[in-house]
Amino acid sequence: MADRIVQDNQPRKTKFTFEEAVDVWLRQWAGQFQHEIAAAYVINSGRVSDVLNEVTHVGSREEAARRLGRIA
């Protein structure tokens, strides 16, 4: 008999905070794929794309670059 499927009922994220958006950039530059970042945050990969295309959290790229010591 197959194991019973149990629903976890944990709320899923629907948007990133600014700090998480900065982390998205850092993860992207470290070589993670968008779907891997989305899975880590349990969020739709379209939200990761929104950050990386600067649709949301404009300025997060510059902040991530500053934290790495990169020139934005």
C-alpha positions in Angstrom: 0.0 0.0 0.0 1.3 3.5 -0.9 2.0 6.0 1.8 -0.8 8.4 2.6 -0.3 12.0 1.2 -0.3 14.5 3.9 -1.0 18.2 3.1 1.3 20.4 5.1 -1.0 23.5 5.1 2.0 25.8 5.4 1.4 29.2 3.8 3.4 29.8 0.7 5.3 33.0 0.0 3.8 35.2 -2.6 6.4 38.0 -2.7 9.9 38.7 -1.5 11.1 41.2 1.0 13.9 43.6 0.0 16.4 41.5 2.0 15.3 38.3 0.3 15.5 40.1 -3.1 19.2 41.0 -2.3 19.7 37.3 -1.5 18.2 36.3 -4.8 20.9 38.3 -6.6 23.6 36.8 -4.5 22.4 33.3 -5.2 22.1 34.1 -8.9 25.7 35.3 -9.0 26.8 32.3 -7.0 25.5 30.1 -9.9 22.0 28.9 -8.6 19.3 28.6 -11.2 16.1 30.5 -10.9 14.0 27.4 -10.2 16.5 26.4 -7.4 16.1 29.8 -5.8 12.3 29.6 -6.0 12.3 26.1 -4.5 14.5 27.3 -1.6 12.0 30.1 -0.8 8.9 28.0 -1.7 7.7 30.7 -4.1 6.7 30.8 -7.7 9.7 31.1 -10.0 8.0 34.0 -11.7 8.7 36.1 -8.5 12.4 35.3 -8.8 12.3 36.4 -12.4 10.5 39.6 -11.4 13.4 40.4 -9.0 16.1 39.6 -11.6 14.4 41.6 -14.3 14.0 44.5 -11.8 10.2 44.5 -12.0 10.1 44.4 -8.2 12.6 45.5 -5.6 14.5 48.0 -7.8 17.7 48.7 -6.1 18.2 45.2 -4.7 20.8 44.5 -7.4 22.9 47.5 -6.4 22.6 46.6 -2.7 23.8 43.0 -3.5 26.7 44.3 -5.5 27.6 46.7 -2.7 27.7 43.8 -0.2 30.0 41.9 -2.5 32.2 44.9 -3.1 31.2 44.9 -6.8 30.7 48.0 -8.8 27.0 48.0 -9.8 
